[in-house]
Amino acid sequence: MYIRKDDTVVVLTGDDKGVRGKVLAVFPKAGKVLVQGVNRVYRHLKPSRQNPQGGRLSKEMPVDASNVMLIDPSSNQPTRVAIRYAADGTKELVAKKSGARIRILAKANPKYAKKA
């Protein structure tokens, strides 16, 4: 899973289809991500000493990582991603549509550097 915290994603399916949001948390073992403003549910709270009024608390629930797509930084559109090694051997995540680098995955490794 190449989605990380603070990435901007767009939702592909469900009630929030087309909504963009920032990733708040990633759950790799469950294959889910928590996106700001997406998949909101109400948590019903009983009156207690801490909350004497009670009421309904709106909060986000995780969505499956396959239902969101990263945003291309250059075109600001959803894109698939690929892994590429740069000329100096740096492993990077790139957008398929534009080829723009999204983030560096690993530092430069001479083993993967292009030989001149």
CNS distance restraints for C-alpha pairs under 8 A (distance, minus, plus):
assign (resid   1 and name CA) (resid  28 and name CA) 7.05 0.50 0.50
assign (resid   1 and name CA) (resid  31 and name CA) 7.71 0.50 0.50
assign (resid   1 and name CA) (resid  65 and name CA) 7.68 0.50 0.50
assign (resid   3 and name CA) (resid   7 and name CA) 6.72 0.50 0.50
assign (resid   3 and name CA) (resid  26 and name CA) 7.56 0.50 0.50
assign (resid   3 and name CA) (resid  65 and name CA) 7.89 0.50 0.50
assign (resid   3 and name CA) (resid  70 and name CA) 7.17 0.50 0.50
assign (resid   4 and name CA) (resid  23 and name CA) 7.07 0.50 0.50
assign (resid   4 and name CA) (resid  25 and name CA) 7.70 0.50 0.50
assign (resid   4 and name CA) (resid  26 and name CA) 6.50 0.50 0.50
assign (resid   5 and name CA) (resid  22 and name CA) 7.81 0.50 0.50
assign (resid   5 and name CA) (resid  23 and name CA) 5.11 0.50 0.50
assign (resid   5 and name CA) (resid  24 and name CA) 5.63 0.50 0.50
assign (resid   5 and name CA) (resid  25 and name CA) 5.50 0.50 0.50
assign (resid   5 and name CA) (resid  26 and name CA) 6.37 0.50 0.50
assign (resid   6 and name CA) (resid  22 and name CA) 5.62 0.50 0.50
assign (resid   6 and name CA) (resid  23 and name CA) 5.06 0.50 0.50
assign (resid   6 and name CA) (resid  24 and name CA) 6.29 0.50 0.50
assign (resid   7 and name CA) (resid  22 and name CA) 5.74 0.50 0.50
assign (resid   7 and name CA) (resid  23 and name CA) 5.51 0.50 0.50
assign (resid   7 and name CA) (resid  70 and name CA) 7.27 0.50 0.50
assign (resid   8 and name CA) (resid  20 and name CA) 6.91 0.50 0.50
assign (resid   8 and name CA) (resid  21 and name CA) 5.68 0.50 0.50
assign (resid   8 and name CA) (resid  22 and name CA) 4.64 0.50 0.50
assign (resid   8 and name CA) (resid  23 and name CA) 6.34 0.50 0.50
assign (resid   8 and name CA) (resid  70 and name CA) 6.26 0.50 0.50
assign (resid   8 and name CA) (resid  71 and name CA) 5.97 0.50 0.50
assign (resid   9 and name CA) (resid  20 and name CA) 5.63 0.50 0.50
assign (resid   9 and name CA) (resid  21 and name CA) 5.71 0.50 0.50
assign (resid   9 and name CA) (resid  22 and name CA) 6.42 0.50 0.50
assign (resid   9 and name CA) (resid  23 and name CA) 7.12 0.50 0.50
assign (resid   9 and name CA) (resid  68 and name CA) 6.10 0.50 0.50
assign (resid   9 and name CA) (resid  69 and name CA) 5.34 0.50 0.50
assign (resid   9 and name CA) (resid  70 and name CA) 4.53 0.50 0.50
assign (resid   9 and name CA) (resid  71 and name CA) 5.50 0.50 0.50
assign (resid   9 and name CA) (resid  78 and name CA) 7.51 0.50 0.50
assign (resid  10 and name CA) (resid  17 and name CA) 7.84 0.50 0.50
assign (resid  10 and name CA) (resid  18 and name CA) 5.96 0.50 0.50
assign (resid  10 and name CA) (resid  19 and name CA) 5.59 0.50 0.50
assign (resid  10 and name CA) (resid  20 and name CA) 4.33 0.50 0.50
assign (resid  10 and name CA) (resid  21 and name CA) 6.51 0.50 0.50
assign (resid  10 and name CA) (resid  68 and name CA) 5.51 0.50 0.50
assign (resid  10 and name CA) (resid  69 and name CA) 5.45 0.50 0.50
assign (resid  10 and name CA) (resid  70 and name CA) 6.61 0.50 0.50
assign (resid  10 and name CA) (resid  71 and name CA) 6.94 0.50 0.50
assign (resid  10 and name CA) (resid  78 and name CA) 6.72 0.50 0.50
assign (resid  11 and name CA) (resid  16 and name CA) 6.52 0.50 0.50
assign (resid  11 and name CA) (resid  17 and name CA) 5.10 0.50 0.50
assign (resid  11 and name CA) (resid  18 and name CA) 5.31 0.50 0.50
assign (resid  11 and name CA) (resid  19 and name CA) 5.55 0.50 0.50
assign (resid  11 and name CA) (resid  20 and name CA) 6.52 0.50 0.50
assign (resid  11 and name CA) (resid  67 and name CA) 5.98 0.50 0.50
assign (resid  11 and name CA) (resid  68 and name CA) 4.50 0.50 0.50
assign (resid  11 and name CA) (resid  69 and name CA) 6.64 0.50 0.50
assign (resid  12 and name CA) (resid  17 and name CA) 5.24 0.50 0.50
assign (resid  12 and name CA) (resid  18 and name CA) 6.15 0.50 0.50
assign (resid  12 and name CA) (resid  67 and name CA) 5.26 0.50 0.50
assign (resid  12 and name CA) (resid  68 and name CA) 5.50 0.50 0.50
assign (resid  12 and name CA) (resid  69 and name CA) 7.05 0.50 0.50
assign (resid  13 and name CA) (resid  17 and name CA) 4.85 0.50 0.50
assign (resid  13 and name CA) (resid  18 and name CA) 7.79 0.50 0.50
assign (resid  13 and name CA) (resid  67 and name CA) 5.90 0.50 0.50
assign (resid  13 and name CA) (resid  68 and name CA) 7.91 0.50 0.50
assign (resid  15 and name CA) (resid  39 and name CA) 7.64 0.50 0.50
assign (resid  16 and name CA) (resid  38 and name CA) 6.23 0.50 0.50
assign (resid  16 and name CA) (resid  39 and name CA) 6.82 0.50 0.50
assign (resid  19 and name CA) (resid  38 and name CA) 7.44 0.50 0.50
assign (resid  21 and name CA) (resid  35 and name CA) 5.78 0.50 0.50
assign (resid  21 and name CA) (resid  36 and name CA) 5.27 0.50 0.50
assign (resid  21 and name CA) (resid  37 and name CA) 6.69 0.50 0.50
assign (resid  21 and name CA) (resid  38 and name CA) 7.41 0.50 0.50
assign (resid  22 and name CA) (resid  35 and name CA) 5.65 0.50 0.50
assign (resid  22 and name CA) (resid  36 and name CA) 5.43 0.50 0.50
assign (resid  23 and name CA) (resid  33 and name CA) 6.81 0.50 0.50
assign (resid  23 and name CA) (resid  34 and name CA) 5.79 0.50 0.50
assign (resid  23 and name CA) (resid  35 and name CA) 4.48 0.50 0.50
assign (resid  23 and name CA) (resid  36 and name CA) 6.27 0.50 0.50
assign (resid  24 and name CA) (resid  33 and name CA) 7.66 0.50 0.50
assign (resid  24 and name CA) (resid  34 and name CA) 5.42 0.50 0.50
assign (resid  24 and name CA) (resid  35 and name CA) 5.63 0.50 0.50
assign (resid  24 and name CA) (resid  36 and name CA) 6.30 0.50 0.50
assign (resid  25 and name CA) (resid  33 and name CA) 5.88 0.50 0.50
assign (resid  25 and name CA) (resid  34 and name CA) 5.06 0.50 0.50
assign (resid  25 and name CA) (resid  35 and name CA) 7.38 0.50 0.50
assign (resid  26 and name CA) (resid  31 and name CA) 8.00 0.50 0.50
assign (resid  26 and name CA) (resid  32 and name CA) 6.27 0.50 0.50
assign (resid  26 and name CA) (resid  33 and name CA) 4.51 0.50 0.50
assign (resid  26 and name CA) (resid  34 and name CA) 6.29 0.50 0.50
assign (resid  27 and name CA) (resid  31 and name CA) 5.86 0.50 0.50
assign (resid  27 and name CA) (resid  32 and name CA) 5.14 0.50 0.50
assign (resid  27 and name CA) (resid  33 and name CA) 5.88 0.50 0.50
assign (resid  28 and name CA) (resid  32 and name CA) 6.46 0.50 0.50
assign (resid  31 and name CA) (resid  64 and name CA) 6.05 0.50 0.50
assign (resid  31 and name CA) (resid  65 and name CA) 5.70 0.50 0.50
assign (resid  32 and name CA) (resid  62 and name CA) 5.77 0.50 0.50
assign (resid  32 and name CA) (resid  63 and name CA) 5.40 0.50 0.50
assign (resid  32 and name CA) (resid  64 and name CA) 4.35 0.50 0.50
assign (resid  32 and name CA) (resid  65 and name CA) 4.86 0.50 0.50
assign (resid  33 and name CA) (resid  62 and name CA) 5.22 0.50 0.50
assign (resid  33 and name CA) (resid  63 and name CA) 5.54 0.50 0.50
assign (resid  33 and name CA) (resid  64 and name CA) 6.29 0.50 0.50
assign (resid  33 and name CA) (resid  65 and name CA) 5.70 0.50 0.50
assign (resid  34 and name CA) (resid  38 and name CA) 7.89 0.50 0.50
assign (resid  34 and name CA) (resid  60 and name CA) 7.02 0.50 0.50
assign (resid  34 and name CA) (resid  61 and name CA) 6.31 0.50 0.50
assign (resid  34 and name CA) (resid  62 and name CA) 4.37 0.50 0.50
assign (resid  34 and name CA) (resid  63 and name CA) 6.31 0.50 0.50
assign (resid  35 and name CA) (resid  60 and name CA) 7.31 0.50 0.50
assign (resid  35 and name CA) (resid  62 and name CA) 7.04 0.50 0.50
assign (resid  35 and name CA) (resid  63 and name CA) 7.61 0.50 0.50
assign (resid  36 and name CA) (resid  60 and name CA) 6.95 0.50 0.50
assign (resid  37 and name CA) (resid  60 and name CA) 6.50 0.50 0.50
assign (resid  38 and name CA) (resid  60 and name CA) 6.14 0.50 0.50
assign (resid  38 and name CA) (resid  61 and name CA) 7.53 0.50 0.50
assign (resid  39 and name CA) (resid  60 and name CA) 5.56 0.50 0.50
assign (resid  39 and name CA) (resid  61 and name CA) 5.59 0.50 0.50
assign (resid  39 and name CA) (resid  62 and name CA) 7.19 0.50 0.50
assign (resid  39 and name CA) (resid  63 and name CA) 7.07 0.50 0.50
assign (resid  40 and name CA) (resid  58 and name CA) 6.37 0.50 0.50
assign (resid  40 and name CA) (resid  59 and name CA) 5.33 0.50 0.50
assign (resid  40 and name CA) (resid  60 and name CA) 4.37 0.50 0.50
assign (resid  40 and name CA) (resid  61 and name CA) 6.18 0.50 0.50
assign (resid  41 and name CA) (resid  58 and name CA) 5.61 0.50 0.50
assign (resid  41 and name CA) (resid  59 and name CA) 5.60 0.50 0.50
assign (resid  41 and name CA) (resid  60 and name CA) 6.29 0.50 0.50
assign (resid  41 and name CA) (resid  61 and name CA) 7.00 0.50 0.50
assign (resid  42 and name CA) (resid  56 and name CA) 5.82 0.50 0.50
assign (resid  42 and name CA) (resid  57 and name CA) 5.41 0.50 0.50
assign (resid  42 and name CA) (resid  58 and name CA) 4.49 0.50 0.50
assign (resid  42 and name CA) (resid  59 and name CA) 6.38 0.50 0.50
assign (resid  43 and name CA) (resid  56 and name CA) 5.52 0.50 0.50
assign (resid  43 and name CA) (resid  57 and name CA) 4.93 0.50 0.50
assign (resid  43 and name CA) (resid  58 and name CA) 6.17 0.50 0.50
assign (resid  43 and name CA) (resid  59 and name CA) 7.23 0.50 0.50
assign (resid  44 and name CA) (resid  54 and name CA) 7.75 0.50 0.50
assign (resid  44 and name CA) (resid  55 and name CA) 5.95 0.50 0.50
assign (resid  44 and name CA) (resid  56 and name CA) 4.57 0.50 0.50
assign (resid  44 and name CA) (resid  57 and name CA) 6.37 0.50 0.50
assign (resid  45 and name CA) (resid  54 and name CA) 5.09 0.50 0.50
assign (resid  45 and name CA) (resid  55 and name CA) 5.34 0.50 0.50
assign (resid  45 and name CA) (resid  56 and name CA) 5.98 0.50 0.50
assign (resid  45 and name CA) (resid  57 and name CA) 7.23 0.50 0.50
assign (resid  46 and name CA) (resid  54 and name CA) 4.92 0.50 0.50
assign (resid  46 and name CA) (resid  55 and name CA) 6.91 0.50 0.50
assign (resid  47 and name CA) (resid  51 and name CA) 5.71 0.50 0.50
assign (resid  47 and name CA) (resid  52 and name CA) 4.74 0.50 0.50
assign (resid  47 and name CA) (resid  53 and name CA) 5.46 0.50 0.50
assign (resid  47 and name CA) (resid  54 and name CA) 4.01 0.50 0.50
assign (resid  47 and name CA) (resid  55 and name CA) 7.55 0.50 0.50
assign (resid  48 and name CA) (resid  52 and name CA) 4.94 0.50 0.50
assign (resid  48 and name CA) (resid  53 and name CA) 7.68 0.50 0.50
assign (resid  48 and name CA) (resid  54 and name CA) 6.95 0.50 0.50
assign (resid  63 and name CA) (resid  67 and name CA) 7.09 0.50 0.50
assign (resid  64 and name CA) (resid  68 and name CA) 7.46 0.50 0.50
assign (resid  69 and name CA) (resid  78 and name CA) 5.92 0.50 0.50
assign (resid  69 and name CA) (resid  79 and name CA) 6.55 0.50 0.50
assign (resid  69 and name CA) (resid  80 and name CA) 7.02 0.50 0.50
assign (resid  70 and name CA) (resid  78 and name CA) 5.68 0.50 0.50
assign (resid  70 and name CA) (resid  79 and name CA) 5.99 0.50 0.50
assign (resid  70 and name CA) (resid  80 and name CA) 7.07 0.50 0.50
assign (resid  70 and name CA) (resid  81 and name CA) 7.84 0.50 0.50
assign (resid  71 and name CA) (resid  76 and name CA) 5.82 0.50 0.50
assign (resid  71 and name CA) (resid  77 and name CA) 5.35 0.50 0.50
assign (resid  71 and name CA) (resid  78 and name CA) 4.38 0.50 0.50
assign (resid  71 and name CA) (resid  79 and name CA) 5.94 0.50 0.50
assign (resid  72 and name CA) (resid  76 and name CA) 5.11 0.50 0.50
assign (resid  72 and name CA) (resid  77 and name CA) 5.37 0.50 0.50
assign (resid  72 and name CA) (resid  78 and name CA) 5.85 0.50 0.50
assign (resid  72 and name CA) (resid  79 and name CA) 5.75 0.50 0.50
assign (resid  72 and name CA) (resid  95 and name CA) 6.00 0.50 0.50
assign (resid  72 and name CA) (resid  97 and name CA) 7.84 0.50 0.50
assign (resid  72 and name CA) (resid  98 and name CA) 7.64 0.50 0.50
assign (resid  72 and name CA) (resid 100 and name CA) 7.46 0.50 0.50
assign (resid  72 and name CA) (resid 102 and name CA) 7.44 0.50 0.50
assign (resid  73 and name CA) (resid  77 and name CA) 7.84 0.50 0.50
assign (resid  73 and name CA) (resid 100 and name CA) 7.21 0.50 0.50
assign (resid  73 and name CA) (resid 102 and name CA) 6.81 0.50 0.50
assign (resid  74 and name CA) (resid  98 and name CA) 7.33 0.50 0.50
assign (resid  74 and name CA) (resid 100 and name CA) 6.61 0.50 0.50
assign (resid  75 and name CA) (resid  98 and name CA) 7.50 0.50 0.50
assign (resid  79 and name CA) (resid  95 and name CA) 6.09 0.50 0.50
assign (resid  79 and name CA) (resid  96 and name CA) 6.33 0.50 0.50
assign (resid  79 and name CA) (resid  97 and name CA) 6.18 0.50 0.50
assign (resid  80 and name CA) (resid  95 and name CA) 6.11 0.50 0.50
assign (resid  80 and name CA) (resid  96 and name CA) 5.48 0.50 0.50
assign (resid  80 and name CA) (resid  97 and name CA) 7.36 0.50 0.50
assign (resid  81 and name CA) (resid  93 and name CA) 6.62 0.50 0.50
assign (resid  81 and name CA) (resid  94 and name CA) 5.61 0.50 0.50
assign (resid  81 and name CA) (resid  95 and name CA) 4.70 0.50 0.50
assign (resid  81 and name CA) (resid  96 and name CA) 5.31 0.50 0.50
assign (resid  82 and name CA) (resid  93 and name CA) 5.83 0.50 0.50
assign (resid  82 and name CA) (resid  94 and name CA) 5.37 0.50 0.50
assign (resid  82 and name CA) (resid  95 and name CA) 6.40 0.50 0.50
assign (resid  82 and name CA) (resid  96 and name CA) 6.24 0.50 0.50
assign (resid  83 and name CA) (resid  91 and name CA) 6.99 0.50 0.50
assign (resid  83 and name CA) (resid  92 and name CA) 5.77 0.50 0.50
assign (resid  83 and name CA) (resid  93 and name CA) 4.82 0.50 0.50
assign (resid  83 and name CA) (resid  94 and name CA) 6.17 0.50 0.50
assign (resid  84 and name CA) (resid  91 and name CA) 5.90 0.50 0.50
assign (resid  84 and name CA) (resid  92 and name CA) 5.47 0.50 0.50
assign (resid  84 and name CA) (resid  93 and name CA) 6.48 0.50 0.50
assign (resid  84 and name CA) (resid  94 and name CA) 6.92 0.50 0.50
assign (resid  85 and name CA) (resid  89 and name CA) 5.55 0.50 0.50
assign (resid  85 and name CA) (resid  90 and name CA) 5.46 0.50 0.50
assign (resid  85 and name CA) (resid  91 and name CA) 4.59 0.50 0.50
assign (resid  85 and name CA) (resid  92 and name CA) 6.18 0.50 0.50
assign (resid  85 and name CA) (resid 112 and name CA) 6.89 0.50 0.50
assign (resid  85 and name CA) (resid 113 and name CA) 7.72 0.50 0.50
assign (resid  86 and name CA) (resid  90 and name CA) 5.19 0.50 0.50
assign (resid  86 and name CA) (resid  91 and name CA) 6.49 0.50 0.50
assign (resid  86 and name CA) (resid  92 and name CA) 7.21 0.50 0.50
assign (resid  86 and name CA) (resid 113 and name CA) 7.23 0.50 0.50
assign (resid  86 and name CA) (resid 114 and name CA) 7.96 0.50 0.50
assign (resid  87 and name CA) (resid 113 and name CA) 5.39 0.50 0.50
assign (resid  87 and name CA) (resid 114 and name CA) 5.09 0.50 0.50
assign (resid  88 and name CA) (resid 108 and name CA) 6.05 0.50 0.50
assign (resid  88 and name CA) (resid 109 and name CA) 7.43 0.50 0.50
assign (resid  88 and name CA) (resid 110 and name CA) 7.07 0.50 0.50
assign (resid  88 and name CA) (resid 112 and name CA) 7.47 0.50 0.50
assign (resid  88 and name CA) (resid 113 and name CA) 4.66 0.50 0.50
assign (resid  88 and name CA) (resid 114 and name CA) 6.55 0.50 0.50
assign (resid  89 and name CA) (resid 107 and name CA) 7.69 0.50 0.50
assign (resid  89 and name CA) (resid 108 and name CA) 4.65 0.50 0.50
assign (resid  89 and name CA) (resid 109 and name CA) 4.87 0.50 0.50
assign (resid  89 and name CA) (resid 110 and name CA) 5.75 0.50 0.50
assign (resid  89 and name CA) (resid 111 and name CA) 6.96 0.50 0.50
assign (resid  89 and name CA) (resid 112 and name CA) 4.48 0.50 0.50
assign (resid  89 and name CA) (resid 113 and name CA) 3.90 0.50 0.50
assign (resid  89 and name CA) (resid 114 and name CA) 7.03 0.50 0.50
assign (resid  90 and name CA) (resid 104 and name CA) 7.18 0.50 0.50
assign (resid  90 and name CA) (resid 105 and name CA) 7.78 0.50 0.50
assign (resid  90 and name CA) (resid 106 and name CA) 6.01 0.50 0.50
assign (resid  90 and name CA) (resid 107 and name CA) 5.21 0.50 0.50
assign (resid  90 and name CA) (resid 108 and name CA) 3.96 0.50 0.50
assign (resid  90 and name CA) (resid 109 and name CA) 6.26 0.50 0.50
assign (resid  90 and name CA) (resid 112 and name CA) 7.66 0.50 0.50
assign (resid  90 and name CA) (resid 113 and name CA) 7.67 0.50 0.50
assign (resid  91 and name CA) (resid 104 and name CA) 6.11 0.50 0.50
assign (resid  91 and name CA) (resid 105 and name CA) 5.37 0.50 0.50
assign (resid  91 and name CA) (resid 106 and name CA) 4.96 0.50 0.50
assign (resid  91 and name CA) (resid 107 and name CA) 6.66 0.50 0.50
assign (resid  91 and name CA) (resid 108 and name CA) 6.99 0.50 0.50
assign (resid  92 and name CA) (resid 101 and name CA) 6.78 0.50 0.50
assign (resid  92 and name CA) (resid 102 and name CA) 7.51 0.50 0.50
assign (resid  92 and name CA) (resid 103 and name CA) 5.86 0.50 0.50
assign (resid  92 and name CA) (resid 104 and name CA) 4.26 0.50 0.50
assign (resid  92 and name CA) (resid 105 and name CA) 5.02 0.50 0.50
assign (resid  92 and name CA) (resid 106 and name CA) 6.89 0.50 0.50
assign (resid  93 and name CA) (resid 101 and name CA) 5.97 0.50 0.50
assign (resid  93 and name CA) (resid 102 and name CA) 5.50 0.50 0.50
assign (resid  93 and name CA) (resid 103 and name CA) 5.37 0.50 0.50
assign (resid  93 and name CA) (resid 104 and name CA) 6.16 0.50 0.50
assign (resid  93 and name CA) (resid 105 and name CA) 6.51 0.50 0.50
assign (resid  94 and name CA) (resid  99 and name CA) 5.65 0.50 0.50
assign (resid  94 and name CA) (resid 100 and name CA) 5.51 0.50 0.50
assign (resid  94 and name CA) (resid 101 and name CA) 4.33 0.50 0.50
assign (resid  94 and name CA) (resid 102 and name CA) 5.29 0.50 0.50
assign (resid  94 and name CA) (resid 103 and name CA) 7.28 0.50 0.50
assign (resid  95 and name CA) (resid  99 and name CA) 4.94 0.50 0.50
assign (resid  95 and name CA) (resid 100 and name CA) 5.45 0.50 0.50
assign (resid  95 and name CA) (resid 101 and name CA) 6.44 0.50 0.50
assign (resid  95 and name CA) (resid 102 and name CA) 6.70 0.50 0.50
assign (resid 108 and name CA) (resid 112 and name CA) 8.00 0.50 0.50
assign (resid 108 and name CA) (resid 113 and name CA) 7.77 0.50 0.50
assign (resid 109 and name CA) (resid 113 and name CA) 6.68 0.50 0.50
